[in-house]
């Protein structure tokens, strides 16, 4: 795994670059902040519906394939 133990290095880079709060993403997914962190680190599964919500609400200009590569 790259990105300091993060499963989705490009997604995490974009979250930081755009100043998006992970708490806002967790709220959009209907989960806790710690649950989101587990999903982003690969310790819990990131579901397709989660990926769709993240892409649509926070990164509509990015493809899911790129964000979650």
Secondary structure as UniProt FT lines:
FT   TURN            3..5
FT   HELIX           9..17
FT   TURN            18..19
FT   HELIX           22..29
FT   HELIX           33..41
FT   HELIX           48..58
FT   TURN            60..61
FT   HELIX           64..67
//
